[in-house]
């Protein structure tokens, strides 16, 4: 068969007509693709999670960020930690911004300027500890009063938690309790507990200060330069430790760098 004969045969052949239901079956077999709904990136739950994360970061960086307390001044201070060879790798400097509220030091910001990672870790740990203490405090009071009522205990009146003054002579995680705030302020910074004595007076950053020295068991001594004009803020603080030969070694020193008076 030649090509011409094949062409004539194909031209003469008639294909059967398609079934009338073919179109319907094809349309039913091919599902119409529906448009996918647009995903909402900012759902209420995600917004709450983002807000909580931002608040956590702010509190870690500055725990006093949401405080309503407005101080009339703040003091920028630098702490030098004299650790010696055994302290290699540990923070050697601390920068603090704080003020005194009726005799007690309040931290507004702090950091280890040479170790940002250690700063973030310690701030996270301090925030977690503070949160845990705040949550546990009401339950501790309930348990305490339960035993008082149950056993009819006679207890002397207690001072409120904020009745005592604290200072931060070296690290932000080691506040030092020095006595009652009212007694400290009313005595022009002369009265703290622990057998402290006034050893002199000095002028620091143009503020008159009272120098107090407190010895802890004879092996450690704390010296504070407290300014009555600043609610007994310690513009300088040193800690010495006694060595085996009887000499005193300076282990930390805190110095005020600047007093910022708020308008």
C-alpha positions in Angstrom: 0.0 0.0 0.0 1.4 3.3 -1.0 1.2 6.5 0.9 -1.6 7.7 -1.3 -3.7 4.6 -0.6 -3.2 5.1 3.1 -4.3 8.7 2.9 -7.4 7.8 1.0 -8.2 5.1 3.6 -7.8 7.5 6.5 -9.9 10.1 4.7 -12.7 7.6 4.2 -12.6 6.3 7.8 -15.1 8.0 10.1 -14.5 7.9 13.9 -17.5 7.2 16.1 -19.1 10.2 17.8 -18.1 10.7 21.5 -20.6 9.7 24.1 -22.8 12.6 25.2 -21.9 12.0 28.9 -18.2 12.4 28.2 -18.1 16.1 28.9 -20.0 15.6 32.2 -17.7 12.8 33.3 -14.6 14.9 32.6 -16.0 17.9 34.5 -16.9 15.7 37.4 -13.5 14.0 37.4 -11.5 17.3 37.4 -12.3 19.0 40.7 -12.5 22.8 40.5 -9.5 24.1 42.5 -10.8 26.4 45.2 -8.7 29.4 46.3 -6.8 28.8 49.6 -7.8 31.1 52.3 -5.2 33.7 53.2 -3.5 32.8 56.4 -3.6 35.5 59.1 -0.1 36.1 60.3 -1.1 38.1 63.3 -3.7 36.1 65.2 -4.7 37.2 68.7 -2.7 34.4 70.2 0.4 35.3 68.3 0.0 39.0 69.2 -0.2 38.0 72.9 2.9 35.9 72.6 4.8 38.7 70.8 3.7 41.2 73.5 4.8 38.8 76.3 8.2 38.3 74.6 8.7 42.0 74.3 7.8 42.6 78.0 10.1 39.8 79.1 13.0 41.2 77.1 12.4 44.7 78.5 12.3 43.4 82.0 15.5 41.5 81.5 17.3 44.6 80.1 15.7 47.0 82.7 13.7 45.4 85.5 12.6 48.9 86.7 11.1 49.8 83.3 7.5 49.7 84.3 7.9 51.2 87.8 5.8 54.2 88.5 8.3 55.5 91.0 10.0 58.7 89.7 13.2 59.5 91.4 14.6 63.0 91.6 18.1 61.8 90.7 20.0 58.7 89.5 23.7 57.9 90.0 25.8 56.2 87.4 28.4 54.0 89.2 31.2 51.6 88.2 32.3 48.6 90.3 35.7 47.1 89.9 36.1 43.5 91.2 39.6 42.5 92.1 39.3 38.8 91.7 43.0 37.9 91.2 44.2 34.9 89.1 41.4 32.7 90.4 38.8 35.0 88.8 40.0 34.7 85.2 36.9 34.6 82.9 34.6 36.1 85.5 33.2 39.6 85.2 35.7 42.2 86.4 33.5 45.3 86.0 29.9 46.3 86.7 28.1 49.4 85.5 25.1 50.5 87.5 22.4 53.2 87.4 20.5 53.5 90.7 19.0 55.8 93.3 18.0 55.8 96.9 14.4 55.5 97.9 14.2 56.7 101.6 17.5 55.1 102.4 17.4 51.9 100.3 19.2 51.6 96.9 17.0 50.9 93.9 18.6 49.5 90.7 17.3 50.9 87.5 19.9 49.3 85.1 23.1 47.4 85.3 25.4 45.3 83.1 28.8 43.6 82.9 30.1 45.8 80.0 32.8 43.3 79.1 30.6 40.3 79.1 27.2 40.8 77.4 26.3 37.1 77.4 26.9 36.8 81.2 24.8 39.9 81.6 21.8 38.4 79.8 22.1 35.1 81.6 22.3 36.7 85.1 19.4 39.0 84.3 17.3 36.1 83.2 18.1 34.1 86.3 17.4 37.1 88.6 14.1 37.7 86.9 13.1 34.1 87.3 14.1 34.1 91.0 12.2 37.3 91.6 9.1 36.0 89.9 9.2 32.8 91.9 9.5 34.7 95.1 6.6 37.0 94.3 4.4 34.0 93.5 5.4 32.1 96.6 5.1 35.1 99.0 1.3 35.0 99.4 1.3 31.2 100.1 4.0 31.6 102.7 2.0 34.3 104.5 -1.1 32.1 104.4 0.8 29.1 105.9 2.4 31.4 108.5 -0.9 32.8 109.7 -2.5 29.4 109.6 0.0 28.1 112.2 -0.4 31.2 114.3 -4.2 30.8 114.5 -4.1 27.0 114.8 -1.6 26.9 117.8 -2.5 30.3 119.3 1.0 31.6 118.9 1.8 35.0 120.3 4.1 36.9 117.8 5.5 40.3 118.1 4.5 42.9 115.5 6.6 42.6 112.3 8.2 45.3 110.3 7.0 45.5 106.7 9.2 44.0 104.0 10.4 47.4 102.8 11.4 48.7 106.2 15.0 47.7 105.8 17.7 49.5 103.7 19.9 47.7 101.2 22.9 48.7 99.2 24.6 47.1 96.2 28.3 47.4 97.0 29.6 45.1 94.3 27.2 42.9 92.2 23.6 43.4 91.3 22.6 39.9 92.6 24.2 40.4 96.0 22.3 43.2 97.8 23.4 43.9 101.4 21.0 44.6 104.2 22.4 47.4 106.4 19.6 48.2 108.8 16.3 50.1 109.0 15.6 52.8 106.5 14.0 55.3 109.0 16.9 55.1 111.4 19.5 55.5 108.7 17.9 58.6 107.1 17.0 60.3 110.4 20.5 59.9 111.8 22.2 61.5 108.7 23.5 58.1 107.6 25.1 57.3 110.9 23.1 54.3 112.0 23.4 50.9 110.4 23.5 47.5 112.0 26.3 45.1 112.4 28.5 47.1 114.7 29.3 49.8 112.1 31.0 53.0 113.2 31.6 56.4 111.7 35.2 56.8 110.8 35.1 60.2 109.2 33.6 62.5 106.6 34.5 63.3 103.0 33.2 65.1 99.9 32.4 62.9 96.9 31.0 64.3 93.7 30.5 67.6 95.5 28.3 65.9 98.1 29.2 65.7 101.8 29.3 62.1 102.9 29.5 60.2 106.2 32.0 57.3 106.1 30.8 54.2 107.9 32.8 51.0 108.4 31.3 47.6 109.2 33.3 44.5 110.1 31.9 41.1 109.6 33.6 38.7 112.1 36.9 40.5 111.7 37.6 38.8 108.4 35.8 41.3 106.1 35.1 45.0 106.3 32.7 47.2 104.3 33.2 50.9 104.1 30.5 53.2 102.8 30.6 56.9 101.8 26.9 57.8 102.3 25.5 61.2 101.2 22.7 62.5 103.5 21.5 64.9 100.7 20.8 61.8 98.5 18.9 59.8 101.1 22.1 58.1 102.3 23.1 56.9 98.8 26.6 55.3 98.9 28.6 57.3 96.4 31.5 55.0 97.2 31.8 51.5 98.7 34.8 49.3 99.3 35.1 45.7 100.6 38.3 44.4 102.0 39.1 40.8 103.1 41.8 39.9 105.7 44.7 37.8 104.4 46.5 35.1 106.3 49.3 37.5 107.2 46.8 39.9 108.7 46.9 42.5 105.9 43.7 43.7 104.2 43.1 43.0 100.5 40.7 45.2 98.4 38.3 42.8 96.7 35.8 45.3 95.3 35.4 49.0 94.9 32.3 51.0 93.8 32.6 54.6 92.6 30.0 57.1 91.5 30.8 58.4 88.0 27.9 60.9 87.6 24.9 62.2 89.6 22.0 62.9 87.2 19.5 65.3 88.7 16.1 64.9 87.1 14.2 68.1 86.4 
